[in-house]
Amino acid sequence: MGTLQRRLDDLKHAGRRSQRAHRTSPAPSARELPDVMGGRRAICQGKGYWELIVPFSRICESSLPDGAFGTSLQCEGRPNERLLVDPASTLVLDIETGGFSGTPVFLIGVVALDRRPLCVEQWLARDYPEEEAILHRLAQRAGTRSTWVTFNGKAFDAPFVLDRARLYRIAMQPPRTHVDLLHAARRCWRGALPDYRLETLEQHVLGRTRAGDVPGSDVPDLFHHFIRTGNAAPLRSVLEHNQLDLVSSTELLLRIALPDASG
């Protein structure tokens, strides 16, 4: 963590030196959100936030076959329980937060399984107050999507966003059905893998290894650095990390529901 902080501070000091040397020149456009990551400004409930929509094909070489989510799927829940996953009412969800409990949610990523082509939608808070806007956006979607698919979301993502929504008095509908892929993967590949981290499942089940991915523990510092400096460049790795998590979660859902599915 100390190495990361030093790297971020170097970026900040380099930006200050550049500003002193070129006081009459505008800041490099690559530091701006649109140039670094694309996307657009959006509004929900009168409050602004940043929105990105990225097709799976631009994120990685996905192993999902065409029409993978054309019909409903069934996943094993608790013993003797089958969970129905209807693409039209399902949302794959992954969030990024400012760190420990009580800090803001600054990025919400979702995949709507009935969208063609499959895309990752991301709602980014560009400053702490914009958390309310992205929570309102999720609440809108949750009102029409009764099933959530997450990775360790029963313990983290779902209670986190519901708690933050209550803070703003946002009426967010909790999912009627929650497929937690961490628990499903433990049942599906019990004893066959060294552990059940998402990166391990990517390697052994999806046949893919991440290169240059930002560690999840570094994500909060990268966001807080963006807030302090306005430099969006280091935030790109956070957006890409969230995108990969969502693509892998979507693929794992299919592998768990249809073990014979292949790329």
Secondary structure, 3 states (H helix, E strand, C coil): CHHHHHHHHHHHHHHHHHHHHCCCCCCCHHHCHHHHHCCEEEEECCEEEEEEEEEHHHHCCCCCCCCCCCCCEEEECCCCCEEEECHHHEEEEEEEECCCCCCCEEEEEEEECCCCCCEEEEEECCCHHHHHHHHHHHHHHHCCCCEEEECCCCCCHHHHHHHHHHHCCCCCCCCCEEEEHHHHHHHHCCCCCCCCCHHHHHHHHHCCCCCCCCCHHHHHHHHHHHHHHCCCHHHHHHHHHHHHHHHHHHHHHHHHHCCCCCC
